[in-house]
Amino acid sequence: MAMTDVSVFEKAWRLFESASSLSFTDCTSVAFMRLFKVKKIATFDKDFRGIKDIKVYP
């Protein structure tokens, strides 16, 4: 089982509380992306399109 550290969990939780369209798993992905300065994601998940600092590639 993989686990995140406390700081990533807390960032994901804050995003989850404020972004009703994202699942907690998606929020955790966004938290990791922001931590590692990843700006692009390849996904069919349309929920990522609403995040201003992330470019989605279908």
Secondary structure, DSSP 8 states (H G I E B T S, - for coil): -----HHHHHHHHHHHHH-TTS-HHHHHHHHHHHHTT--EEE-S-GGGGG-TT-EEE-
